[in-house]
Amino acid sequence: MAKRKNVVNVQTMQDLTGQLMGLFDDVSNGLINLKEAAELNNTAGKIINSIKVQLEFYALSKTQPKIKQITGK
């Protein structure tokens, strides 16, 4: 099995989306085993759920979100 490409540091949702698309390609091309892909996918889901909770909080409190993963700032 070939080595998976280097993983870029994920700081924004755009980064995460790019990494997940790369993960899909790597699985499709046999560059990563399914167990590792499942763990990375699980971790991505936890990140997404965390951000969703933050967004729900901001919506309920009617305040402006300051989420670096979304705004990049």
FENRA-V673454 format. One record per run of one state. SS is the DSSP state (~ for helix, > for strand, _ for the rest). FROM is the first residue (numbers start at 0). LEN is the number of residues. If there is no record, write none. Layout:
BEGIN
ss = (SS | SS)
from = (FROM | FROM)
len = (LEN | LEN)
END
This chain:
BEGIN
ss = (_ | ~ | _ | ~ | _ | ~ | _)
from = (0 | 12 | 28 | 33 | 61 | 67 | 71)
len = (12 | 16 | 5 | 28 | 6 | 4 | 2)
END
